[in-house]
Amino acid sequence: MPAYSDMSVRDWYSQIEDILGDVLEHQDFSMQTWLALGAAFQLFASAWLPSSLSFWLPLAWLAYRLIRTALDSWDVHHSFLWSRIMPGRWMGQLPEGETSGGVVMFLLGARLNHPLGKLGPGAVEVNEVFKDMWREAEKNSSKWGYTERAPTFWISYWKDLKGLQKFSEGAAHRLGQNMYNSKKLPFVGIMHETYYAPKGCWETIYDNMPPWGLGKHQPFCTNVTTY
């Protein structure tokens, strides 16, 4: 990892986002909490910044958001949100010869049982441990049959159960397992569920969706619409 002093502002922001992006998200707090935080921020801004700046700064940001939303709504198919969409109906598939035809879905989850939630002790450590697991899975994808994972609740897809077993025996997973078993994370709960669907017993269908889940591995378009 390069020193922060040698990084550009964009690289520095990306590095911080990679470390903390999954730890603290906007949905972690209620609307009332965000409004209270916004009011507190406005009070501090009024006390420390020139009155004109503290007055116009939130209004300028609100105007920017309204203008951007209006422009995106004017031509939705050319908006930033739509740029990530694969239009039309499509499916996800696994290449023939690389799998027996079955699919393993592995759900891995963690819960922070602390009043502070993701701001509580252990949150950053858990986030980094899980990221190391997925980095190792991607590095060994050809040997373990790891295909893809979804960005929600750590849903991952594997070509067979043997590969998933090898993942569980890998160094990164062992590190996280030992950390949890050592009781260093007393406020953290963990779980996993494993499902195996043999050939002919699974399918994926996506319509006007971004590449997601198993569809990210090798999307197969069946009815593409051009805008």
Phi and psi in degrees as a GROMACS rama.xvg file:
@    title "Ramachandran Plot"
@    xaxis  label "Phi"
@    yaxis  label "Psi"
@TYPE xy
-69.6109  155.35  PRO-2
-67.3574  144.63  ALA-3
-61.5308  -28.7792  TYR-4
-68.0004  -21.7365  SER-5
-95.7592  3.48172  ASP-6
-104.092  150.315  MET-7
-74.04  168.831  SER-8
-61.323  -41.9394  VAL-9
-63.1866  -44.0199  ARG-10
-66.0696  -38.8342  ASP-11
-63.1389  -44.634  TRP-12
-63.9907  -41.231  TYR-13
-64.0742  -38.1358  SER-14
-65.5372  -44.7826  GLN-15
-65.5383  -40.0857  ILE-16
-65.0027  -37.25  GLU-17
-66.3543  -34.3705  ASP-18
-78.6741  -43.3172  ILE-19
-111.136  -6.09877  LEU-20
-59.3756  -37.2971  GLY-21
-86.4237  -12.7002  ASP-22
-82.1976  -42.9627  VAL-23
-124.624  116.168  LEU-24
-127.408  159.269  GLU-25
-62.5897  -29.3946  HIS-26
-78.2559  -1.84758  GLN-27
-74.7589  -14.7792  ASP-28
-122.843  151.425  PHE-29
-75.3212  165.254  SER-30
-59.8617  -38.1573  MET-31
-62.1581  -39.7429  GLN-32
-66.6876  -42.8683  THR-33
-63.9653  -38.5922  TRP-34
-65.154  -40.0078  LEU-35
-65.5237  -41.806  ALA-36
-63.4222  -39.9141  LEU-37
-63.5285  -40.9693  GLY-38
-64.7124  -40.6798  ALA-39
-65.126  -41.3209  ALA-40
-61.1283  -40.5735  PHE-41
-65.1754  -37.647  GLN-42
-64.4843  -44.5015  LEU-43
-65.5292  -39.7397  PHE-44
-63.2981  -40.5431  ALA-45
-65.5619  -31.8887  SER-46
-81.1728  -32.3378  ALA-47
-107.205  -20.8434  TRP-48
-106.303  159.241  LEU-49
-56.2563  143.989  PRO-50
-57.6201  -38.4418  SER-51
-65.8189  -38.9389  SER-52
-69.54  -44.7727  LEU-53
-65.7037  -24.2532  SER-54
-80.9565  -45.3509  PHE-55
-84.7462  -22.8078  TRP-56
-60.539  -52.5608  LEU-57
-66.0261  -32.7886  PRO-58
-67.3202  -38.4261  LEU-59
-65.1719  -40.6336  ALA-60
-65.7561  -41.6525  TRP-61
-64.1152  -40.9024  LEU-62
-63.5299  -41.4886  ALA-63
-59.4928  -45.1295  TYR-64
-65.5567  -39.4754  ARG-65
-67.1139  -41.7991  LEU-66
-66.5392  -42.5672  ILE-67
-63.8992  -42.2039  ARG-68
-64.3975  -40.4692  THR-69
-64.3701  -42.5613  ALA-70
-65.9223  -41.5931  LEU-71
-66.0089  -36.2924  ASP-72
-72.6037  -25.3874  SER-73
-66.28  -37.7377  TRP-74
-140.766  82.4376  ASP-75
-60.0036  -38.8145  VAL-76
-69.5228  -10.4581  HIS-77
-117.533  16.8771  HIS-78
-83.7682  167.01  SER-79
-61.6564  -40.2406  PHE-80
-61.4785  -42.6194  LEU-81
-74.5837  -18.5648  TRP-82
-64.7226  -19.356  SER-83
-94.1746  -0.715604  ARG-84
-89.3708  140.522  ILE-85
-96.5819  103.668  MET-86
-67.8797  151.983  PRO-87
86.0225  -174.278  GLY-88
-96.8437  135.905  ARG-89
-150.984  168.754  TRP-90
-131.407  163.097  MET-91
-106.011  142.641  GLY-92
-142.921  161.166  GLN-93
-109.816  137.914  LEU-94
-60.414  139.999  PRO-95
-64.5841  142.231  GLU-96
92.8289  -19.4452  GLY-97
-97.0513  -5.76821  GLU-98
-151.143  158.153  THR-99
-77.5909  -1.99855  SER-100
105.53  -14.0036  GLY-101
-91.0076  168.703  GLY-102
-136.467  137.357  VAL-103
-108.107  127.256  VAL-104
-110.395  127.02  MET-105
-120.076  116.732  PHE-106
-100.923  122.161  LEU-107
-123.295  126.341  LEU-108
-138.318  157.312  GLY-109
-137.59  146.042  ALA-110
-128.859  132.735  ARG-111
-97.2721  102.138  LEU-112
-89.1309  62.2503  ASN-113
-137.557  141.722  HIS-114
-54.2687  -28.2648  PRO-115
-84.7906  -3.26851  LEU-116
60.6287  -126.907  GLY-117
-73.4605  -5.85963  LYS-118
-93.0879  -2.43708  LEU-119
-79.2802  171.49  GLY-120
-65.1096  138.139  PRO-121
96.7253  -13.1815  GLY-122
-64.6212  -47.0985  ALA-123
-65.7109  -40.944  VAL-124
-62.9057  -43.6497  GLU-125
-63.1976  -43.3516  VAL-126
-59.6676  -43.7899  ASN-127
-69.9881  -37.7529  GLU-128
-62.681  -45.4678  VAL-129
-66.9368  -37.3484  PHE-130
-63.2185  -38.8124  LYS-131
-63.2527  -36.5865  ASP-132
-61.3636  -45.6595  MET-133
-71.911  -32.6423  TRP-134
-62.8576  -41.9793  ARG-135
-67.3953  -37.8661  GLU-136
-63.3352  -42.3002  ALA-137
-66.6452  -37.5582  GLU-138
-64.8402  -34.511  LYS-139
-108.018  25.8461  ASN-140
-59.2462  -38.2099  SER-141
-69.8831  -32.3786  SER-142
-83.325  -33.6643  LYS-143
-98.147  -10.7218  TRP-144
75.7878  21.7503  GLY-145
-74.4825  133.14  TYR-146
-110.658  -55.0027  THR-147
-165.019  164.502  GLU-148
-139.012  153.212  ARG-149
-91.2491  151.499  ALA-150
-78.4487  6.27619  PRO-151
-116.975  124.905  THR-152
60.5187  19.7515  PHE-153
53.1287  56.6734  TRP-154
-88.3514  123.756  ILE-155
-126.36  159.041  SER-156
-125.696  139.114  TYR-157
-135.18  155.295  TRP-158
-81.2665  -24.871  LYS-159
-160.521  168.901  ASP-160
-72.919  -28.6832  LEU-161
-63.1858  -40.8872  LYS-162
-64.9935  -40.0905  GLY-163
-63.6798  -37.8925  LEU-164
-62.7312  -40.6173  GLN-165
-64.3789  -36.1437  LYS-166
-61.226  -42.1718  PHE-167
-66.9172  -22.2902  SER-168
-93.359  -2.01476  GLU-169
-70.2871  163.919  GLY-170
-63.3557  -42.5422  ALA-171
-66.1822  -43.4005  ALA-172
-66.2864  -40.7055  HIS-173
-61.1069  -39.8529  ARG-174
-61.1307  -47.4726  LEU-175
-64.9736  -39.8029  GLY-176
-63.7554  -44.0914  GLN-177
-66.6526  -37.7045  ASN-178
-62.1093  -42.9408  MET-179
-68.6544  -43.2292  TYR-180
-67.5702  -22.6151  ASN-181
-79.3406  -0.446896  SER-182
66.108  25.5664  LYS-183
-78.2904  -12.4411  LYS-184
-123.181  71.6819  LEU-185
-67.4838  -20.2182  PRO-186
-98.2364  5.98276  PHE-187
-104.621  134.664  VAL-188
-112.291  146.437  GLY-189
-130.152  158.341  ILE-190
-155.984  160.694  MET-191
-153.784  151.779  HIS-192
-133.098  141.295  GLU-193
-126.19  131.94  THR-194
-129.14  138.971  TYR-195
-122.633  125.94  TYR-196
-115.303  116.216  ALA-197
-70.9318  172.309  PRO-198
-56.5968  134.836  LYS-199
86.1839  -0.30517  GLY-200
-119.182  20.4847  CYS-201
-148.453  152.911  TRP-202
-155.642  159.332  GLU-203
-131.849  134.638  THR-204
-136.881  129.795  ILE-205
-130.234  144.517  TYR-206
-141.814  117.056  ASP-207
53.9888  49.4331  ASN-208
-125.277  151.482  MET-209
-73.1111  159.476  PRO-210
-54.8673  121.127  PRO-211
-145.871  147.392  TRP-212
59.0807  -137.645  GLY-213
-64.4197  -24.4087  LEU-214
-67.4632  -16.3853  GLY-215
-74.6694  -23.9608  LYS-216
-70.2033  -53.976  HIS-217
-152.757  82.5601  GLN-218
-65.1617  140.487  PRO-219
-123.921  110.048  PHE-220
-80.4282  132.608  CYS-221
-113.853  -23.1783  THR-222
-155.969  78.9209  ASN-223
-84.077  133.654  VAL-224
-109.408  134.748  THR-225
-106.746  131.551  THR-226
